[in-house]
Amino acid sequence: MFLANLKLHPAFTVGAVERELFGGFVEHLGRHIYGGIYEPGHPTAGPDGFRRDVVDLVRELGISHVRYPGGNFVSAYDWEDGVGPVADRPRRLDLAWHSIEPNEVGLHEFSDWLDLVGADLMLGTNLGTRGVRETLHLLEYANVPAGTARSDERRENGREEPFDVRMWCLGNELDGDWQIGAKTAEEYGRLAKVTARAMRAIDQDLKLAACGSSWRGMPTFGVWERTVLEHAFEEIDYISCHAYYHEVDGDAASFLASGVDMDDFIESVVHTIEHARAVKGSKRRIDLSFDEWNIWYQDPDEIDTASWPIAPRLLENQYSVTDAVVLGGLLISLLKHADRVTAANLAQLVNVIAPIMTEPGGPAWRQTTFFPFAATSRLATGTALRGALDAPSVATAKFGDVPAIDAVATLDGDRAAVFVLNRSVDDTAEFAIDIAALDLDGPVRAQGIWDEDRHAKNTLDQPERVTLRENTKISRENGTVTVELPPVSWTCITIG
């Protein structure tokens, strides 16, 4: 066992925890929509075809908004294909995921689903194969009340009131050569600027996210952000970040330290933003939209290029206890940067690298990664605190020596929550939290994810093998809360 401690004070804050930090992502990919959220004929499906068992789980997950319809899919998508009578909609080749897109679910249907789950829409635009004109037509269709060609078309299609979409993504990963319509930083920066400026001529109160690098390992990382910001700084509200992590060759120590990489990624992009702001002499604030993040075990061979199936099983990772612990750690990293990461999207929600799985005609169940996200979304409210953490180090092959403990706290009136990760593969930690300055009364409670078998998973046959566990080894004495943290564990502690 090793010792670690965290000292909290209400004066040392990071920033407000925005609800947009707990967004999700739904892409027309694999069984995410067809056979996932949408399965007409399923015993739980309503007349709209949406599975109500999935709706219930998404509501429990606690997402604030959903990025849609992609992702790589959006870069060759014609939004017009997804509106109007379903029987008249065309089937298209989806080049991103080598599938057939039947277009049974489009903007109207998906907005109805969002109403069911209680989430807002973050709408992606196609700046890969299309551009300013098509984006403006989509904005007119979605947000103009009436009296124009596109707004009246929306009303004819059954939606009298506007969708009133506030958050928009200006394309997706257009620095990547895998992207349909990939662009150079100069090309994209210019396009993002003129698109954003034209959109604001229709609606000035939009929140617009420009594409950052697809991941920080791109050879153009940093230069891409700088160039895009040189063009579009005064027109956008966010620049996006994307990051996925997975365990490699059984190196659990490096995997458990993934948050170190996310921390550095965020801070690098923030520095780039501030450099661009200084060069421009601007007072405008640009934040980060971490609109794709998750655990993803990628298998490039799983895409069948010999046929064009509808809703094939793609990217259906089964997640372990270790994966869930790391995901909880990534949430800690996002909260530690809540002053600049003001929007984020777990990618994705159902079946596709997802916290929720379904079986056709059968059940839906929670993956291990469901639990830390749902708990953090529920408990992380108010203001994130910048605590003083003292912990020993653990060695990793990828990141060198890193703190064995990572932690963050939030304070909301008379209630605090502390989220903590024990990165040690072998050792329990005695973790002491100094809360004397918070002046909180009330009970203390600890719940978390850990297991004697860190590879344990929830499956169709064992859907409840792993769940959020009560940690009874917690006590409070005067101004200190002490809890034992098992190795390879993520824990949320509530006070008050």
ZAVEXSE-401411 format. One line per field, with one value per residue (C-alpha): residue in three letters; x, y, z; residue number from 1. Coordinates in steps of 0.1 Angstrom, whole numbers. Example, Ala and Ser with C-alpha at 12.3 -4.5 7.8 and 13.67 -1.06 7.14 Angstrom:
2
res	c(ala / ser)
x	c(123 / 137)
y	c(-45 / -11)
z	c(78 / 71)
n	c(1 / 2)
//
This chain:
496
res	c(met / phe / leu / ala / asn / leu / lys / leu / his / pro / ala / phe / thr / val / gly / ala / val / glu / arg / glu / leu / phe / gly / gly / phe / val / glu / his / leu / gly / arg / his / ile / tyr / gly / gly / ile / tyr / glu / pro / gly / his / pro / thr / ala / gly / pro / asp / gly / phe / arg / arg / asp / val / val / asp / leu / val / arg / glu / leu / gly / ile / ser / his / val / arg / tyr / pro / gly / gly / asn / phe / val / ser / ala / tyr / asp / trp / glu / asp / gly / val / gly / pro / val / ala / asp / arg / pro / arg / arg / leu / asp / leu / ala / trp / his / ser / ile / glu / pro / asn / glu / val / gly / leu / his / glu / phe / ser / asp / trp / leu / asp / leu / val / gly / ala / asp / leu / met / leu / gly / thr / asn / leu / gly / thr / arg / gly / val / arg / glu / thr / leu / his / leu / leu / glu / tyr / ala / asn / val / pro / ala / gly / thr / ala / arg / ser / asp / glu / arg / arg / glu / asn / gly / arg / glu / glu / pro / phe / asp / val / arg / met / trp / cys / leu / gly / asn / glu / leu / asp / gly / asp / trp / gln / ile / gly / ala / lys / thr / ala / glu / glu / tyr / gly / arg / leu / ala / lys / val / thr / ala / arg / ala / met / arg / ala / ile / asp / gln / asp / leu / lys / leu / ala / ala / cys / gly / ser / ser / trp / arg / gly / met / pro / thr / phe / gly / val / trp / glu / arg / thr / val / leu / glu / his / ala / phe / glu / glu / ile / asp / tyr / ile / ser / cys / his / ala / tyr / tyr / his / glu / val / asp / gly / asp / ala / ala / ser / phe / leu / ala / ser / gly / val / asp / met / asp / asp / phe / ile / glu / ser / val / val / his / thr / ile / glu / his / ala / arg / ala / val / lys / gly / ser / lys / arg / arg / ile / asp / leu / ser / phe / asp / glu / trp / asn / ile / trp / tyr / gln / asp / pro / asp / glu / ile / asp / thr / ala / ser / trp / pro / ile / ala / pro / arg / leu / leu / glu / asn / gln / tyr / ser / val / thr / asp / ala / val / val / leu / gly / gly / leu / leu / ile / ser / leu / leu / lys / his / ala / asp / arg / val / thr / ala / ala / asn / leu / ala / gln / leu / val / asn / val / ile / ala / pro / ile / met / thr / glu / pro / gly / gly / pro / ala / trp / arg / gln / thr / thr / phe / phe / pro / phe / ala / ala / thr / ser / arg / leu / ala / thr / gly / thr / ala / leu / arg / gly / ala / leu / asp / ala / pro / ser / val / ala / thr / ala / lys / phe / gly / asp / val / pro / ala / ile / asp / ala / val / ala / thr / leu / asp / gly / asp / arg / ala / ala / val / phe / val / leu / asn / arg / ser / val / asp / asp / thr / ala / glu / phe / ala / ile / asp / ile / ala / ala / leu / asp / leu / asp / gly / pro / val / arg / ala / gln / gly / ile / trp / asp / glu / asp / arg / his / ala / lys / asn / thr / leu / asp / gln / pro / glu / arg / val / thr / leu / arg / glu / asn / thr / lys / ile / ser / arg / glu / asn / gly / thr / val / thr / val / glu / leu / pro / pro / val / ser / trp / thr / cys / ile / thr / ile / gly)
x	c(0 / 12 / -1 / -14 / -33 / -53 / -59 / -89 / -97 / -127 / -106 / -85 / -107 / -103 / -136 / -173 / -182 / -203 / -230 / -217 / -187 / -209 / -219 / -222 / -217 / -240 / -227 / -242 / -217 / -222 / -251 / -252 / -285 / -299 / -301 / -290 / -311 / -335 / -351 / -387 / -403 / -382 / -404 / -395 / -397 / -423 / -443 / -413 / -390 / -368 / -359 / -372 / -348 / -319 / -336 / -338 / -301 / -290 / -311 / -294 / -260 / -267 / -256 / -262 / -260 / -251 / -228 / -245 / -243 / -206 / -177 / -162 / -197 / -205 / -178 / -197 / -233 / -261 / -283 / -312 / -313 / -324 / -355 / -389 / -411 / -390 / -403 / -389 / -354 / -325 / -302 / -265 / -231 / -214 / -177 / -165 / -175 / -182 / -218 / -253 / -270 / -308 / -316 / -345 / -332 / -324 / -326 / -363 / -362 / -330 / -343 / -373 / -350 / -331 / -364 / -369 / -334 / -335 / -304 / -296 / -282 / -246 / -250 / -221 / -218 / -202 / -172 / -155 / -174 / -197 / -193 / -207 / -239 / -250 / -242 / -263 / -292 / -290 / -289 / -319 / -338 / -330 / -332 / -352 / -388 / -406 / -410 / -380 / -377 / -358 / -377 / -410 / -397 / -391 / -426 / -440 / -420 / -438 / -417 / -436 / -411 / -373 / -349 / -330 / -296 / -271 / -239 / -223 / -192 / -176 / -166 / -147 / -110 / -103 / -65 / -67 / -60 / -87 / -113 / -135 / -125 / -94 / -78 / -46 / -47 / -47 / -77 / -96 / -89 / -101 / -132 / -140 / -137 / -160 / -185 / -187 / -190 / -218 / -236 / -235 / -251 / -282 / -278 / -252 / -257 / -243 / -215 / -191 / -164 / -136 / -116 / -84 / -60 / -75 / -52 / -20 / 1 / -6 / 26 / 8 / -4 / 2 / 8 / -27 / -43 / -21 / -30 / -67 / -67 / -48 / -78 / -108 / -99 / -126 / -153 / -153 / -159 / -141 / -113 / -118 / -97 / -99 / -82 / -86 / -66 / -62 / -39 / -10 / 7 / -5 / 12 / -14 / 9 / 11 / -26 / -36 / -15 / -34 / -47 / -11 / -12 / -47 / -35 / -5 / -27 / -51 / -24 / -6 / -37 / -45 / -10 / -15 / -48 / -32 / -3 / -27 / -47 / -15 / -4 / -38 / -41 / -76 / -98 / -118 / -118 / -115 / -122 / -117 / -144 / -131 / -157 / -143 / -127 / -129 / -112 / -109 / -93 / -89 / -90 / -87 / -95 / -130 / -144 / -156 / -147 / -160 / -197 / -219 / -239 / -265 / -255 / -227 / -212 / -183 / -161 / -181 / -154 / -161 / -147 / -130 / -127 / -93 / -109 / -135 / -109 / -90 / -121 / -128 / -93 / -99 / -129 / -107 / -84 / -114 / -125 / -90 / -92 / -128 / -118 / -109 / -125 / -161 / -176 / -168 / -184 / -179 / -175 / -199 / -231 / -245 / -228 / -200 / -171 / -199 / -210 / -243 / -247 / -278 / -287 / -312 / -346 / -329 / -317 / -296 / -270 / -244 / -207 / -181 / -174 / -210 / -205 / -178 / -194 / -228 / -215 / -194 / -221 / -245 / -220 / -196 / -215 / -207 / -171 / -140 / -113 / -76 / -64 / -29 / -21 / 8 / 14 / 43 / 52 / 48 / 70 / 55 / 72 / 55 / 54 / 82 / 74 / 39 / 19 / 3 / -29 / -48 / -77 / -100 / -129 / -160 / -179 / -215 / -230 / -229 / -218 / -184 / -174 / -139 / -129 / -98 / -78 / -53 / -29 / -9 / -14 / -5 / -8 / -37 / -36 / -46 / -60 / -66 / -86 / -82 / -116 / -113 / -114 / -146 / -166 / -189 / -213 / -231 / -222 / -194 / -197 / -174 / -183 / -161 / -149 / -124 / -123 / -101 / -100 / -92 / -101 / -137 / -164 / -201 / -214 / -247 / -244 / -232 / -246 / -242 / -208 / -193 / -211 / -204 / -193 / -197 / -163 / -170 / -134 / -140 / -141 / -142 / -124 / -128 / -116 / -101 / -118 / -98 / -105 / -87 / -83 / -78 / -52 / -65 / -95 / -116 / -135 / -160 / -163 / -192 / -192 / -223)
y	c(0 / 35 / 69 / 99 / 130 / 158 / 192 / 212 / 249 / 267 / 296 / 275 / 268 / 256 / 269 / 261 / 226 / 231 / 205 / 204 / 185 / 154 / 152 / 120 / 112 / 93 / 86 / 67 / 39 / 1 / -8 / 25 / 38 / 8 / -20 / 2 / 31 / 24 / -11 / -11 / -43 / -46 / -54 / -21 / 0 / 28 / 36 / 58 / 27 / 38 / 13 / 25 / 3 / 21 / 55 / 46 / 37 / 69 / 90 / 72 / 79 / 116 / 131 / 168 / 169 / 147 / 153 / 140 / 127 / 122 / 117 / 105 / 98 / 135 / 143 / 127 / 132 / 151 / 163 / 166 / 128 / 125 / 148 / 144 / 113 / 83 / 62 / 87 / 89 / 75 / 48 / 59 / 44 / 54 / 57 / 63 / 29 / 10 / 5 / 13 / 42 / 37 / 72 / 60 / 82 / 118 / 152 / 151 / 115 / 121 / 153 / 133 / 108 / 136 / 147 / 112 / 111 / 148 / 160 / 188 / 186 / 194 / 193 / 185 / 200 / 185 / 206 / 176 / 172 / 202 / 238 / 271 / 270 / 236 / 246 / 277 / 258 / 234 / 263 / 279 / 246 / 240 / 275 / 300 / 301 / 305 / 324 / 311 / 281 / 259 / 268 / 263 / 229 / 220 / 229 / 209 / 180 / 181 / 204 / 237 / 251 / 254 / 229 / 259 / 241 / 261 / 240 / 233 / 214 / 228 / 195 / 166 / 156 / 173 / 170 / 132 / 116 / 90 / 117 / 122 / 157 / 160 / 195 / 213 / 236 / 266 / 253 / 243 / 274 / 296 / 275 / 274 / 312 / 320 / 293 / 306 / 342 / 333 / 313 / 342 / 364 / 342 / 335 / 354 / 333 / 300 / 281 / 270 / 244 / 243 / 211 / 207 / 179 / 144 / 134 / 147 / 121 / 138 / 151 / 185 / 187 / 222 / 237 / 227 / 244 / 275 / 279 / 273 / 299 / 324 / 323 / 317 / 330 / 358 / 336 / 304 / 295 / 262 / 242 / 205 / 178 / 140 / 113 / 75 / 52 / 15 / -10 / -22 / -56 / -59 / -27 / -18 / 8 / 30 / 25 / 36 / 68 / 78 / 109 / 122 / 123 / 139 / 166 / 175 / 174 / 199 / 222 / 222 / 233 / 259 / 274 / 274 / 293 / 318 / 323 / 330 / 354 / 373 / 376 / 389 / 412 / 397 / 397 / 368 / 336 / 303 / 271 / 234 / 211 / 176 / 162 / 127 / 108 / 72 / 38 / 23 / -10 / -5 / -33 / -20 / -54 / -56 / -34 / -57 / -40 / -69 / -59 / -30 / -41 / -22 / -17 / -42 / -50 / -26 / -12 / -33 / -32 / -51 / -31 / -44 / -31 / -16 / 2 / 17 / 28 / 45 / 62 / 75 / 89 / 107 / 123 / 135 / 151 / 169 / 182 / 194 / 216 / 227 / 263 / 256 / 223 / 236 / 209 / 173 / 142 / 106 / 87 / 69 / 59 / 26 / -5 / 14 / 18 / 24 / 23 / 7 / -25 / -41 / -74 / -75 / -84 / -89 / -69 / -38 / -36 / -14 / -19 / -13 / 22 / 32 / 35 / 61 / 83 / 81 / 88 / 117 / 133 / 131 / 142 / 167 / 199 / 234 / 244 / 222 / 227 / 228 / 206 / 201 / 164 / 146 / 110 / 87 / 79 / 47 / 38 / 35 / 25 / 51 / 82 / 76 / 82 / 94 / 101 / 70 / 89 / 114 / 133 / 163 / 176 / 196 / 219 / 228 / 246 / 223 / 192 / 181 / 152 / 139 / 117 / 97 / 72 / 47 / 39 / 13 / -22 / -39 / -16 / -3 / 34 / 50 / 83 / 112 / 142 / 174 / 191 / 214 / 245 / 234 / 234 / 206 / 186 / 155 / 119 / 106 / 78 / 61 / 41 / 29 / 5 / -23 / -60 / -89 / -97 / -64 / -80 / -87 / -75 / -73 / -94 / -106 / -137 / -119 / -83 / -75 / -91 / -56 / -27 / 3 / -10 / 4 / 11 / 7 / 14 / 51 / 72 / 109 / 124 / 161 / 177 / 146 / 119 / 88 / 60 / 29 / 27 / -8 / -11 / -4 / 15 / 46 / 60 / 88 / 102 / 124 / 146 / 163)
z	c(0 / -7 / 6 / -14 / -5 / -21 / -5 / -16 / -12 / -27 / -38 / -61 / -90 / -126 / -140 / -143 / -153 / -184 / -191 / -227 / -214 / -213 / -249 / -270 / -307 / -331 / -366 / -395 / -389 / -385 / -362 / -344 / -359 / -378 / -354 / -325 / -316 / -345 / -349 / -361 / -349 / -318 / -287 / -271 / -303 / -305 / -337 / -347 / -347 / -319 / -292 / -258 / -239 / -256 / -249 / -212 / -211 / -230 / -205 / -176 / -192 / -188 / -221 / -227 / -265 / -294 / -324 / -356 / -383 / -383 / -382 / -414 / -427 / -430 / -455 / -483 / -470 / -487 / -459 / -483 / -486 / -451 / -452 / -469 / -472 / -461 / -490 / -515 / -500 / -520 / -510 / -512 / -511 / -478 / -489 / -454 / -440 / -472 / -465 / -480 / -463 / -466 / -452 / -431 / -403 / -410 / -394 / -385 / -371 / -352 / -336 / -325 / -309 / -291 / -276 / -262 / -246 / -235 / -254 / -277 / -312 / -324 / -361 / -385 / -419 / -450 / -459 / -476 / -508 / -504 / -490 / -481 / -502 / -489 / -453 / -456 / -471 / -441 / -417 / -434 / -432 / -396 / -380 / -401 / -388 / -421 / -453 / -473 / -496 / -472 / -441 / -459 / -471 / -435 / -426 / -455 / -442 / -409 / -386 / -381 / -356 / -363 / -350 / -336 / -336 / -316 / -319 / -353 / -365 / -396 / -412 / -397 / -397 / -430 / -423 / -427 / -461 / -453 / -453 / -484 / -496 / -474 / -475 / -466 / -436 / -459 / -479 / -448 / -428 / -456 / -461 / -424 / -422 / -451 / -441 / -405 / -416 / -440 / -413 / -389 / -415 / -409 / -372 / -351 / -319 / -332 / -315 / -343 / -340 / -366 / -373 / -353 / -360 / -363 / -335 / -320 / -339 / -372 / -388 / -392 / -356 / -343 / -377 / -387 / -357 / -361 / -398 / -393 / -365 / -386 / -410 / -388 / -354 / -353 / -367 / -346 / -310 / -307 / -323 / -321 / -305 / -312 / -292 / -288 / -265 / -261 / -243 / -264 / -259 / -223 / -213 / -186 / -169 / -200 / -208 / -173 / -179 / -210 / -192 / -192 / -230 / -230 / -205 / -227 / -259 / -244 / -231 / -264 / -283 / -257 / -261 / -299 / -294 / -271 / -295 / -324 / -301 / -292 / -328 / -339 / -308 / -304 / -273 / -286 / -266 / -284 / -264 / -271 / -283 / -275 / -298 / -302 / -274 / -261 / -259 / -293 / -304 / -341 / -366 / -402 / -416 / -402 / -430 / -458 / -491 / -512 / -506 / -496 / -466 / -446 / -410 / -407 / -373 / -372 / -344 / -318 / -291 / -259 / -229 / -199 / -163 / -173 / -202 / -179 / -154 / -181 / -195 / -160 / -160 / -192 / -177 / -149 / -175 / -191 / -158 / -149 / -180 / -176 / -181 / -217 / -227 / -226 / -249 / -254 / -270 / -260 / -293 / -297 / -279 / -291 / -305 / -322 / -296 / -273 / -236 / -247 / -267 / -283 / -299 / -328 / -314 / -280 / -250 / -245 / -218 / -203 / -211 / -183 / -197 / -191 / -154 / -149 / -176 / -161 / -126 / -136 / -157 / -127 / -100 / -116 / -113 / -102 / -103 / -109 / -82 / -87 / -58 / -45 / -51 / -35 / -47 / -55 / -91 / -112 / -141 / -176 / -208 / -229 / -206 / -181 / -144 / -139 / -107 / -93 / -86 / -107 / -92 / -96 / -75 / -82 / -57 / -60 / -30 / 0 / -20 / -33 / -56 / -59 / -89 / -85 / -105 / -91 / -119 / -100 / -114 / -81 / -51 / -31 / -22 / 11 / -2 / 21 / 11 / 31 / 29 / 60 / 39 / 22 / 54 / 43 / 64 / 55 / 47 / 26 / 0 / -24 / -55 / -83 / -109 / -100 / -101 / -92 / -129 / -146 / -180 / -169 / -194 / -197 / -226 / -240 / -218 / -187 / -191 / -154 / -147 / -140 / -124 / -101 / -68 / -33 / -16 / 22 / 31 / 35 / 67 / 78 / 107 / 112 / 80 / 63 / 43 / 38 / 14 / 2 / -35 / -51 / -78 / -113 / -100 / -107 / -78 / -72 / -37 / -27 / 4 / 16)
n	c(1 / 2 / 3 / 4 / 5 / 6 / 7 / 8 / 9 / 10 / 11 / 12 / 13 / 14 / 15 / 16 / 17 / 18 / 19 / 20 / 21 / 22 / 23 / 24 / 25 / 26 / 27 / 28 / 29 / 30 / 31 / 32 / 33 / 34 / 35 / 36 / 37 / 38 / 39 / 40 / 41 / 42 / 43 / 44 / 45 / 46 / 47 / 48 / 49 / 50 / 51 / 52 / 53 / 54 / 55 / 56 / 57 / 58 / 59 / 60 / 61 / 62 / 63 / 64 / 65 / 66 / 67 / 68 / 69 / 70 / 71 / 72 / 73 / 74 / 75 / 76 / 77 / 78 / 79 / 80 / 81 / 82 / 83 / 84 / 85 / 86 / 87 / 88 / 89 / 90 / 91 / 92 / 93 / 94 / 95 / 96 / 97 / 98 / 99 / 100 / 101 / 102 / 103 / 104 / 105 / 106 / 107 / 108 / 109 / 110 / 111 / 112 / 113 / 114 / 115 / 116 / 117 / 118 / 119 / 120 / 121 / 122 / 123 / 124 / 125 / 126 / 127 / 128 / 129 / 130 / 131 / 132 / 133 / 134 / 135 / 136 / 137 / 138 / 139 / 140 / 141 / 142 / 143 / 144 / 145 / 146 / 147 / 148 / 149 / 150 / 151 / 152 / 153 / 154 / 155 / 156 / 157 / 158 / 159 / 160 / 161 / 162 / 163 / 164 / 165 / 166 / 167 / 168 / 169 / 170 / 171 / 172 / 173 / 174 / 175 / 176 / 177 / 178 / 179 / 180 / 181 / 182 / 183 / 184 / 185 / 186 / 187 / 188 / 189 / 190 / 191 / 192 / 193 / 194 / 195 / 196 / 197 / 198 / 199 / 200 / 201 / 202 / 203 / 204 / 205 / 206 / 207 / 208 / 209 / 210 / 211 / 212 / 213 / 214 / 215 / 216 / 217 / 218 / 219 / 220 / 221 / 222 / 223 / 224 / 225 / 226 / 227 / 228 / 229 / 230 / 231 / 232 / 233 / 234 / 235 / 236 / 237 / 238 / 239 / 240 / 241 / 242 / 243 / 244 / 245 / 246 / 247 / 248 / 249 / 250 / 251 / 252 / 253 / 254 / 255 / 256 / 257 / 258 / 259 / 260 / 261 / 262 / 263 / 264 / 265 / 266 / 267 / 268 / 269 / 270 / 271 / 272 / 273 / 274 / 275 / 276 / 277 / 278 / 279 / 280 / 281 / 282 / 283 / 284 / 285 / 286 / 287 / 288 / 289 / 290 / 291 / 292 / 293 / 294 / 295 / 296 / 297 / 298 / 299 / 300 / 301 / 302 / 303 / 304 / 305 / 306 / 307 / 308 / 309 / 310 / 311 / 312 / 313 / 314 / 315 / 316 / 317 / 318 / 319 / 320 / 321 / 322 / 323 / 324 / 325 / 326 / 327 / 328 / 329 / 330 / 331 / 332 / 333 / 334 / 335 / 336 / 337 / 338 / 339 / 340 / 341 / 342 / 343 / 344 / 345 / 346 / 347 / 348 / 349 / 350 / 351 / 352 / 353 / 354 / 355 / 356 / 357 / 358 / 359 / 360 / 361 / 362 / 363 / 364 / 365 / 366 / 367 / 368 / 369 / 370 / 371 / 372 / 373 / 374 / 375 / 376 / 377 / 378 / 379 / 380 / 381 / 382 / 383 / 384 / 385 / 386 / 387 / 388 / 389 / 390 / 391 / 392 / 393 / 394 / 395 / 396 / 397 / 398 / 399 / 400 / 401 / 402 / 403 / 404 / 405 / 406 / 407 / 408 / 409 / 410 / 411 / 412 / 413 / 414 / 415 / 416 / 417 / 418 / 419 / 420 / 421 / 422 / 423 / 424 / 425 / 426 / 427 / 428 / 429 / 430 / 431 / 432 / 433 / 434 / 435 / 436 / 437 / 438 / 439 / 440 / 441 / 442 / 443 / 444 / 445 / 446 / 447 / 448 / 449 / 450 / 451 / 452 / 453 / 454 / 455 / 456 / 457 / 458 / 459 / 460 / 461 / 462 / 463 / 464 / 465 / 466 / 467 / 468 / 469 / 470 / 471 / 472 / 473 / 474 / 475 / 476 / 477 / 478 / 479 / 480 / 481 / 482 / 483 / 484 / 485 / 486 / 487 / 488 / 489 / 490 / 491 / 492 / 493 / 494 / 495 / 496)
//
